Structure formats: structure tokens, C-alpha cells
Amino acid sequence: MTEQIGVSINFTAKPLVESLVRDAALLRLKVERLDNGVTLVDAGIEADGGLEAGRRIAEICMGGMGTVTLAHSALTPGWPLRVHVHATDPVLSCLGSQYAGWSLSHGKGKEAFYALGSGPARSMCVKEALFKELDYKDKADATVLVLEVDKYPPLELLDKIAADCGIQPAGLTVIVTPTSSLAGGLQVVARVLEVAMHKAHELGFPLEHIVDGSGSAPVPPPAPDFITAMGRTNDAILFAGQVHLFVKGEDEAAEKLAHDLPSSTSRDYGKPFAQVFKEYEYDFFKVDPMLFSPASVMVTAIESGRSFRAGRLDEELLARSFGA
């Protein structure tokens, strides 16, 4: 693999991490330097966190190569607050950084800790086969990893993460964002563009043909239990997420991508995700992987200037999920 192709996502993310830590009190975060030197940022376990914290964390997840904003929109008048995402390089930003693809575990039984890591640190450990396709490996003295968990990771696991990234523990920052928190819910929904990129990859669309992209989705209300909270973050994208991709290549390929991308093409579409998950006895592997995608998609073929649209927003299903 080539190190630091064009840009280092750890370099571009570093000032965002420093700003997050510096503004911890303003953002209602808890920052702690652990015994092994790792910096732990709590955005919703023992700290309150909030929407602005989640917005900044989402930009960190994107490796500093994307913008995340909050605004009210008429797209979903019943739930107008939406998160808007744009990536300057959607392939590297979304798949090379934001995607939660690093599987982590430590211990057994009741004391076991499991998590999926996202953020720039993934590009330094490159444990996922995806990085061979991206032909990308980053190198830096410091990195950051985001974990969507409701308890703190053990020191032994943090030591291993640092070692896998080739840095000292003092160079590692770990941000924890439980799904049930405001910050956690927002940073998950800010993956609306990333899930479109991931599904495009699963559909076999050439990643090198994706030039630019943006997306938006409503910010879900928090929920006290994980299943409801997780269901709402998924439904925000499945029922009301909107993505626009700009691609190279033939019109026919762009049109097919637009047709195949929306969540409504999945056999499991039509019910709140928490209900689907329960019916599958809480087994993610039984859920149709093609479900995880935005509700509405537009794909523009930049060489011909033609655009293709498919899917639609469903406020009724969104309201059922959000309890509105």
C-alpha cells in the first residue's frame, strides 16, 4: 500500500480533535488522560454532550475531509431538524475513515467489551480488506478512534489499538459516543452519505467513478434504551435520508446505481428497524444488508449532465419510529 496518498486524514483530523478537547467544557464533554497515556473523550456516558459535540465528532470521523452542519428543512416538515453532510473525497472520507469497520473485542463473558471503531485510526492499522481496494495507508504520530459504546474501553484494548496503529498510547485519542445520547445519535445519522457509499461498493459500482457527494437526514430524538435508539438512528436514514452523488462513466451505470441504491429496494423495508431487528431475534446477520441505505437518491453523470432519481422520503414511517 502507498502511504499518505495525496492527503493524510490523520493530519487533517488532528486540529479538529485538538479543538474538541480544548472546548470540552463548552461542549459538555468529559476528557481524561488515562494511566497508559491515552486521551479518552466521553460524549454521553458520564458527560451530557450535545448536538454540537456530535456534529464535531462526525467531522472527525470523516477524517477532516467533510463538513457537517445542522439546519431546519422542509424536506421532512414533521421533523425539520436535519444534519447535512458533504465530503470533498467521499470514497476516502466515508469508506477510508468514517465507516465503522474495525472490529474490536476484549475479554469474555459479562466483562467482555465489543465495539466497532471508526475514524482516521482505521487507516493506520489497515486491518480491513477494504483498504487494499482503496490502496491507502496513512502514517502519523497521533490518531483518533470513535467508538459507539455505552461503557469505557479497557486499558489493555487501548494499548493494543495504539500498537496496531504503530504509535505510543499517548498519541491515541478515543472518543466514546453512546447511541442513546444526543451526540451519539447525531454522529450516527451523519453517516447518511457513508451508507450510500458502502452500498454502492456492495453493488459493485466502481469507487473510482464517484467524484463528489452530499447527503442529509433528520436528527432523531434520543431514547433511553439501546435498541430503540439504534433503531431511530437507522430509520432516520432509511426513511428520510437523502443523498446526491456525482459520478463519472456511462449514463446507464449512473441510472442503475440510482435505481438500486434506495433502502426501499430491500426485502426488509417498510417497518421501523427496531421491529425488524426484533423479528430477526436481534441477529444483525439475518437483516438484509441492502436495507442500510438512504431513502432517496439522486445520481448525476457529470460527463453527460444527466441526473437520475429513485426512492422517496416516508414521513409516516419516520413518525412511527420517532414516536412523534
C-alpha positions in Angstrom: 0.0 0.0 0.0 1.0 3.6 -0.6 1.3 5.7 2.5 -0.4 9.1 2.6 -1.8 9.2 -1.0 -2.4 12.9 -1.7 -3.6 13.7 1.8 -3.2 12.3 5.4 -6.6 12.0 7.0 -4.9 11.9 10.4 -3.2 15.2 9.6 -6.5 16.9 8.5 -8.4 15.5 11.5 -5.8 16.5 14.1 -6.9 20.2 14.5 -10.5 19.0 14.9 -9.5 16.7 17.7 -7.5 19.3 19.4 -10.4 21.8 19.2 -12.8 19.2 20.6 -10.6 18.6 23.6 -9.9 22.3 24.1 -13.6 23.1 24.1 -14.7 20.2 26.2 -16.4 22.3 28.9 -18.3 24.3 26.3 -19.4 21.1 24.6 -20.3 19.3 27.9 -17.7 16.6 27.4 -15.5 14.8 29.8 -11.8 14.5 28.9 -9.5 12.2 30.8 -5.8 11.3 30.4 -5.8 7.6 31.3 -3.0 5.8 33.2 -1.5 4.5 29.9 -1.4 8.0 28.4 -4.5 7.6 26.1 -6.8 10.6 25.9 -10.4 9.5 26.5 -13.3 11.8 25.4 -16.7 11.0 26.8 -19.5 12.4 24.7 -22.5 10.8 26.5 -21.7 8.2 29.1 -20.9 10.2 32.2 -20.9 13.5 30.3 -24.0 15.2 28.8 -22.6 16.0 25.4 -25.0 17.5 22.9 -25.7 18.2 19.2 -22.7 20.4 18.6 -20.4 17.8 20.1 -21.9 15.2 17.8 -21.5 17.5 14.8 -17.8 18.0 15.5 -17.3 14.3 16.2 -18.9 13.4 12.9 -16.4 15.7 11.1 -13.6 13.9 13.0 -15.0 10.5 11.9 -14.8 11.8 8.3 -11.1 12.5 8.7 -11.4 16.2 8.5 -12.4 15.8 4.8 -16.0 16.6 5.2 -18.4 19.2 6.5 -21.3 18.5 8.8 -24.0 21.2 9.5 -27.3 21.4 11.2 -30.3 23.2 9.8 -34.1 23.1 9.6 -35.5 21.8 6.3 -38.9 21.5 4.6 -37.9 18.0 3.3 -39.4 16.5 6.5 -41.8 19.1 7.9 -42.9 16.8 10.7 -39.3 16.5 11.9 -37.5 19.5 10.4 -34.0 19.4 12.1 -31.6 17.7 9.7 -27.9 17.0 9.6 -26.3 17.9 6.2 -23.1 16.2 5.1 -20.6 16.9 2.3 -17.3 15.2 1.6 -14.6 16.5 -0.6 -13.5 13.0 -1.3 -16.4 10.7 -0.4 -14.5 7.5 -1.1 -11.6 8.2 1.2 -13.6 10.3 3.8 -16.5 7.9 4.1 -15.1 4.5 3.5 -11.4 5.1 4.5 -12.3 6.9 7.7 -16.0 7.3 8.7 -17.1 3.7 8.1 -17.2 1.7 11.4 -15.2 -1.2 10.0 -12.6 -2.0 12.8 -14.0 -4.9 14.9 -12.6 -4.7 18.5 -13.1 -7.1 21.4 -11.5 -7.8 24.8 -12.3 -10.3 27.5 -15.1 -12.9 27.8 -18.4 -13.3 29.4 -20.1 -10.5 31.3 -16.9 -8.5 31.3 -16.4 -8.7 27.6 -16.1 -5.5 25.6 -17.1 -5.3 21.9 -17.1 -2.3 19.6 -16.7 -1.2 16.0 -14.2 1.5 15.5 -14.5 4.4 13.0 -12.3 7.4 12.2 -8.8 8.0 11.0 -7.1 5.3 13.1 -8.5 2.7 10.7 -6.2 4.0 8.0 -3.2 3.3 10.2 -3.9 -0.2 11.3 -5.5 -1.2 7.9 -6.8 -4.5 9.3 -9.8 -4.4 6.8 -9.7 -5.8 3.3 -11.3 -2.6 2.1 -8.0 -0.8 2.4 -6.5 -3.0 -0.2 -9.1 -1.8 -2.6 -8.6 1.8 -1.6 -4.9 1.3 -1.9 -4.4 3.6 1.1 -2.4 3.5 4.3 -1.8 6.6 6.5 1.1 7.3 8.8 1.2 9.7 11.7 2.4 10.2 15.3 -1.1 10.6 16.6 -4.6 9.4 15.7 -8.2 9.2 16.9 -10.8 6.4 17.0 -14.5 6.8 17.6 -16.4 4.1 19.4 -20.2 3.9 19.6 -20.4 2.3 23.1 -22.1 2.9 26.5 -19.1 1.9 28.6 -15.4 2.8 28.7 -13.0 0.5 26.9 -10.4 -1.4 29.0 -6.8 -0.1 29.1 -5.5 -3.3 27.6 -7.6 -2.9 24.5 -6.4 0.7 24.1 -2.8 -0.4 24.4 -3.4 -2.9 21.6 -5.2 -0.2 19.4 -2.2 2.1 19.8 0.2 -0.8 19.0 -1.8 -1.8 15.9 -1.6 1.8 14.7 2.2 1.9 15.3 2.1 4.8 17.8 2.6 5.3 21.6 -0.6 5.2 23.7 0.0 8.9 24.4 -0.7 9.6 20.7 -4.1 8.0 20.8 -7.4 9.8 21.4 -10.5 7.6 21.8 -14.0 9.2 21.7 -16.9 7.3 23.1 -20.4 8.2 21.9 -23.4 6.0 23.2 -26.2 5.7 20.6 -28.7 6.9 23.2 -27.0 10.3 23.6 -27.6 13.4 21.6 -24.0 13.4 20.3 -24.1 9.7 19.6 -27.3 9.8 17.7 -26.2 12.8 15.6 -22.8 11.3 14.6 -24.5 8.1 13.5 -27.1 9.9 11.3 -24.2 11.9 9.8 -23.2 8.7 8.2 -26.0 9.1 5.6 -23.5 9.6 2.8 -21.3 6.9 4.1 -24.0 4.2 4.0 -24.7 5.2 0.4 -21.0 4.8 -0.4 -20.9 1.5 1.3 -24.0 0.2 -0.6 -22.6 1.5 -3.9 -19.5 -0.6 -3.1 -21.5 -3.7 -2.3 -23.4 -3.2 -5.5 -20.2 -3.3 -7.4 -20.2 0.3 -8.6 -16.5 1.4 -9.3 -15.5 3.5 -6.4 -13.0 5.5 -8.6 -16.1 6.8 -10.6 -17.5 8.5 -7.5 -16.3 12.1 -7.7 -18.4 14.0 -5.1 -21.3 13.6 -2.9 -23.6 15.1 -0.2 -26.5 13.9 2.0 -28.9 14.8 4.7 -31.1 13.1 7.3 -33.2 14.1 10.3 -31.7 14.2 13.7 -33.5 11.6 15.8 -34.8 12.0 19.3 -32.7 10.2 21.9 -34.0 7.1 23.6 -33.1 5.6 27.0 -32.6 2.0 25.7 -30.1 1.0 23.1 -32.4 -0.9 20.7 -34.8 2.0 20.4 -32.0 4.5 20.0 -30.2 2.3 17.4 -33.5 1.8 15.6 -34.2 5.5 15.4 -30.7 6.4 14.0 -31.1 3.8 11.3 -34.6 4.9 10.4 -33.6 8.5 10.1 -31.5 7.3 7.1 -33.7 4.5 5.8 -36.9 6.6 5.8 -35.8 10.2 5.4 -32.1 10.2 4.3 -31.3 11.9 1.0 -28.1 11.6 -1.0 -26.8 13.1 -4.2 -23.8 11.5 -5.9 -21.8 12.9 -8.8 -20.2 10.1 -10.9 -18.1 9.5 -14.0 -18.9 7.0 -16.6 -21.9 5.9 -18.8 -25.4 7.2 -18.1 -26.7 3.6 -17.9 -24.4 2.9 -15.0 -25.5 6.1 -13.2 -29.1 5.3 -13.7 -28.7 1.7 -12.5 -26.9 3.0 -9.3 -29.7 5.4 -8.6 -32.3 2.7 -9.1 -30.5 0.1 -6.9 -29.4 2.4 -4.0 -32.6 3.4 -2.1 -33.5 1.5 1.1 -36.9 0.6 -0.4 -35.3 -1.9 -2.7 -34.6 -4.1 0.3 -37.0 -7.0 1.3 -36.9 -5.7 4.9 -38.0 -2.2 4.1 -41.4 -1.0 5.5 -41.1 -1.3 9.3 -39.1 0.6 11.9 -35.7 -1.0 12.2 -36.1 -1.9 15.9 -39.1 -4.1 14.9 -37.2 -5.7 12.0 -34.3 -6.4 14.4 -36.6 -7.9 17.0 -38.3 -10.2 14.4 -34.8 -11.5 13.5 -34.1 -12.2 17.2 -31.6 -9.4 17.3 -29.3 -11.1 14.8 -27.8 -8.4 12.5 -26.6 -11.1 10.1 -30.2 -12.0 9.3 -31.1 -8.5 8.3 -30.9 -7.8 4.5 -27.6 -5.9 4.1 -29.2 -4.0 1.2 -31.5 -2.3 3.7 -28.8 0.1 5.0 -29.1 3.0 2.6 -30.8 6.3 2.2 -34.5 6.6 1.3 -34.0 8.9 -1.7 -31.1 9.1 -4.1 -30.0 11.2 -7.0 -27.1 10.3 -9.2 -25.6 12.8 -11.6 -23.5 11.7 -14.5 -21.0 14.5 -14.8 -19.9 13.8 -18.3 -23.4 14.0 -19.9 -25.0 16.2 -17.2 -28.0 13.9 -16.8 -29.4 13.1 -13.4 -31.3 10.1 -12.2 -33.5 9.9 -9.1 -35.1 7.0 -7.2 -36.7 6.3 -3.9 -38.7 8.7 -1.7 -38.9 10.0 1.9 -41.5 8.4 4.1 -42.7 10.7 7.0 -45.3 8.2 8.2 -42.7 5.5 8.9 -40.3 8.2 10.3 -43.0 9.4 12.8 -43.7 5.8 13.9 -40.0 5.3 14.6 -39.5 8.7 16.3 -42.7 8.4 18.4 -43.9 11.8 17.0 
